[in-house]
Amino acid sequence: MRRRRNERIVFEHIEIVDAGAKGVSVAKAPDGKVIFIPNVVPGDIVDIQTTKIRKAYYEGKATKFHSLSKDRVEPICKHFGSCGGCKWQNMNYEKQLFYKNQEVENNLKRIGKIELPDFEPILGSEKQFFYRNKMEFGFSNARWFTDEEIKSGVAFPHKNALGFHVPKMWDKILDIEKCYLQQDPSNAIRNEIKAFAVANNLAFYDARNMEGFLRTLMIRTASTGEIMVLVQFFEENIAQRELLLNFIANRFPEITSLLYVINNKGNDTLYDQDIQLYKGRDYILEEMEGLQFSINAKSFYQTNSEQAYELYKITRDFAGLTGEELVYDLYTGTGTIAQFVAKKAKKVVGVEAVPEAIADAKENAKRNNTTNCDFFVGDMKNVFNDEFIAANGQPDVIITDPPRDGMHKDVVAQILKIAPKRVVYVSCNSATQARDLALLDEKYKVTRVKPVDMFPQTHHVENVVLLEKR
């Protein structure tokens, strides 16, 4: 170990020992502190220069590789390391599953501190690339140039970019040539829109000065083959807007839903915006076991359609339905899980805080002739009370799929109060899930645990837990 003049430290011949949270890996410094380091794989032996020095840990980057891990693979994406989206693309897939399973197990044991059964094997994704059904890209007139591009000495004709935000750089966009997350024609749509915009002098967004014309691009695909494209403009310019949208419609006639929005506020979020239909329908259809679900620009839907089907089958299996049960589906979203399990239940009651999602759920139920589902809108901690139970009945099974923050303590308390026979807890964050399981432990025993990988090449993992009344 030696110190440099800027007080950053270089550690030499350090072995990467583990994969940590948020896609970074972990090493141990000679002084015993943990080092968090990106773009390396457990088993690599590297020199590390610190980028942050904290009392309990360091953050750093690899400056030299002495030997490479046996679990390392060559990333297929040229943007790996700059993009930040697929942080585990340099690790073989079996090892990715190992570390995802380990994260769930560590969280449930360390945070939950409850009795656990043996885990069922983590379910890997059959598709490891081109699995996402939704992608969002940003336009920028301040393209981020990589170190390699800068060193190349190549003169770039402009600084326009259409791609992803560079990590920790809110105003910089990395221009993407080919992304391996969404199936064709996603790459072609993005690249041809960019080329047309540049050729026709359409202004790319300037985030610092809040000016420009083109702001964001969203592409959604469905297993049915339907495609949605939404262009977000910062300001209205009818001639330029129609020029671009007509080009998209004519160049890609397979697009079934072409939308746009004019958004001149401070952030890109669409949820408070009026979406305008330009061509086709204002939704696309997803299908699962004969059920059809309409997905509009604001809809939440699991972003890996094929793996979502596997997740829902596991959830239904854990629920152990015979056709006689009253099921509550908490945080029901657009009612996908509710309708998926409805054919094996007596009745399903779904609750969700987002009014538009419940409107979609009701519309989908009507489309699918699902008559044994009722949907209610409201903040879960307020709606899910004694009056609600009295009006809708005592549930035999509760399915809960909350956001990353987990369930509100009042929701957990109500579950304990009404004490259904079984609770199936689906989570995208096993840390908050573990916290909630500890609270439920007084009346429930965890009898099944099965992690599910929805997002290959990333550290994210879903987990399904079955709790049975003691």
LINNOR-V870296 format. One record per helix or strand of 3 or more residues. SS is the DSSP state (a for helix, b for strand). FROM is the first residue (numbers start at 1). TO is the last residue. Records with the same first field share a line. If there is no record, write none. Layout:
SS->FROM-TO + FROM-TO
This chain:
b->9-19 + 25-28 + 34-37 + 45-53 + 57-67 + 120-123 + 134-140 + 161-166 + 169-175 + 214-221 + 227-233 + 257-262 + 276-280 + 283-288 + 291-296 + 326-330 + 347-352 + 373-377 + 397-400 + 422-427 + 444-452 + 462-469
a->21-23 + 93-112 + 147-152 + 186-199 + 238-251 + 305-319 + 336-342 + 355-367 + 380-383 + 386-392 + 409-418 + 430-440
